[in-house]
Amino acid sequence: MSGSYLVKNTAWSFSFLQGYADYISRLPNVQQHGTDNGALHAYLAELIAKPSDPKLPICFRIYNESSGFGDLFLFEACIREVLGNKTSFGSIKILPKGTAWARDPRMTNSKWSPDRDFMIHNWKTTSQGSYKRTPISLKADPADDWYNWYNPIVGHFDLELCKP
């Protein structure tokens, strides 16, 4: 998931989105490059980071040699380090951590917060697992696949109730 973003209908926004879409032709030829979030971080870095920042080549080396999610997340953290704590870059505004409307289940081992969560990303029945033990840890098992998730709802969940 490439984060949450809103786009105002302007010529600048159209150009930004076209540049992001075109980034697919520039993705590194590696196993795990993150066609969505990895590409967005790379594209944002090109647009708003200072080209002279000595950390940028290090970040892009990580990206261009990435072989799994660990490398991809390291690249994304590296770009965030380059951008700093700033959240406003002219026409681009980045929401602070913990303020978005969707997140990955792995962040809290599929636990749901009625106070903070609106939507959990990437819940697919093909990657749903069963808990091996209780109580359920807040930390995900490092041996689990990134996409694994566990149903935090006790009892049967009737999807028919979710239709209009």
C-alpha angles and dihedrals in degrees: 000000000000094000127259120302140164122208124203114218099253136126089251091053092048090052091047093051092045090052090049092048091048090053088083088080090056100048115129116260095243137116098257117027102141104238088204116028097019091050092046092053091048093048093047090049090054091049103043111015121092106257089219093060105124091214094062097076089049091052093049092047088057090049095046092050099038116140103175147359092287091062092043092052090046089054092049091049089048091054091048087053090052091049092047126201093315115119101184123069107167106275091004121080122182118204115231118251114279096025101089126103098235136038142171117270093229091069090077101014091260094305113147127219115203088197098054111016126084101159136007116212126228103013102159124166089228091065099038113122138188124244113253094202143007145259088056115236119231088223117077118236106260089217091061121097112257092244096053115115135174127218107251092191115097113229132002118339113214108210090189088074089063095065122098 
